[in-house]
Amino acid sequence: MTLDRPIQIHLWEDRTRGEQWVPTYDPAGLALLADDYLRIAGNNAVDNGRRTFEFKAVVPGTHQLVFEKRMGWKFTVEDRRVFQVTVTDRSPQRTG
């Protein structure tokens, strides 16, 4: 990842069950630009889809992003995804 290019992370949620991905990160290193939900399949009884988080690096270095799948009615984490994001200060130079 470079400072000039944001990244997107896509995770599936089943909101019918009460699932919700909750990100944890250091705001000194990464900034959350967008948090969107695209309902893929649903009717009156089912609501599931793809959650997209978009982050932009604030400073170069290695940053940790932790996503915990939480349920509204539970105190424990259902699932956890950990990402190590390495950020450089610029895009590589192209040679022609």
Secondary structure per residue as TSV (DSSP state, phi and psi in degrees):
chain	resnum	aa	ss	phi	psi
A	1	M	-	360.0	146.6
A	2	T	B	-120.5	164.0
A	3	L	T	-62.4	-28.3
A	4	D	T	-91.5	0.5
A	5	R	S	-129.5	118.9
A	6	P	-	-73.2	161.6
A	7	I	E	-118.9	154.5
A	8	Q	E	-118.9	140.9
A	9	I	E	-123.1	126.4
A	10	H	E	-108.9	130.5
A	11	L	E	-136.1	144.9
A	12	W	E	-89.3	138.2
A	13	E	E	-126.9	142.8
A	14	D	E	-113.6	93.3
A	15	R	T	-71.3	-16.8
A	16	T	T	-60.6	-38.3
A	17	R	T	-83.3	-8.1
A	18	G	T	92.6	13.2
A	19	E	E	-69.9	143.1
A	20	Q	E	-153.5	126.3
A	21	W	E	-82.1	130.8
A	22	V	E	-119.7	116.4
A	23	P	E	-85.3	145.9
A	24	T	E	-129.3	128.6
A	25	Y	-	-160.7	164.8
A	26	D	-	-88.2	114.1
A	27	P	T	-67.1	-11.0
A	28	A	T	-75.1	-18.7
A	29	G	T	-110.2	-32.8
A	30	L	E	-134.1	146.3
A	31	A	E	-120.2	134.3
A	32	L	E	-82.2	117.4
A	33	L	E	-91.9	-36.5
A	34	A	E	-152.1	151.0
A	35	D	E	-141.9	101.1
A	36	D	E	-120.1	154.7
A	37	Y	E	-128.2	126.2
A	38	L	E	-112.1	111.7
A	39	R	E	-72.0	119.2
A	40	I	E	-94.4	-53.1
A	41	A	E	-128.3	133.5
A	42	G	E	-171.7	154.5
A	43	N	-	-148.0	-156.8
A	44	N	S	-66.5	-21.5
A	45	A	S	-111.8	-13.7
A	46	V	-	-126.7	135.2
A	47	D	E	-141.5	98.7
A	48	N	E	-136.0	157.9
A	49	G	E	179.7	-165.9
A	50	R	E	-106.7	127.1
A	51	R	E	-99.0	130.4
A	52	T	E	-120.1	123.8
A	53	F	E	-108.5	133.9
A	54	E	E	-119.1	126.8
A	55	F	E	-121.6	149.2
A	56	K	E	-124.1	137.1
A	57	A	E	-74.6	142.1
A	58	V	S	-97.2	-38.9
A	59	V	S	-138.2	153.0
A	60	P	S	-67.0	160.5
A	61	G	E	133.5	-169.8
A	62	T	E	-107.0	126.9
A	63	H	E	-124.9	147.4
A	64	Q	E	-105.5	132.8
A	65	L	E	-117.0	124.2
A	66	V	E	-118.4	128.2
A	67	F	E	-114.9	126.5
A	68	E	E	-115.1	129.2
A	69	K	E	-86.9	115.1
A	70	R	E	-112.2	153.5
A	71	M	E	-112.4	137.8
A	72	G	T	-57.6	-24.1
A	73	W	T	-108.0	4.1
A	74	K	-	-118.6	149.8
A	75	F	S	-92.7	-17.5
A	76	T	S	-96.7	159.4
A	77	V	-	-81.7	133.9
A	78	E	S	-80.3	-37.1
A	79	D	E	-156.3	158.1
A	80	R	E	-142.8	135.1
A	81	R	E	-124.4	129.7
A	82	V	E	-118.7	128.2
A	83	F	E	-120.3	133.6
A	84	Q	E	-101.2	118.6
A	85	V	E	-109.4	120.0
A	86	T	E	-101.0	126.1
A	87	V	E	-117.4	129.6
A	88	T	B	-103.6	163.5
A	89	D	S	-79.2	-12.8
A	90	R	S	-161.5	166.6
A	91	S	-	-71.3	150.1
A	92	P	-	-63.3	145.7
A	93	Q	-	-75.0	136.0
A	94	R	-	-88.3	139.6
A	95	T	-	-111.5	142.6
A	96	G	-	-110.3	360.0
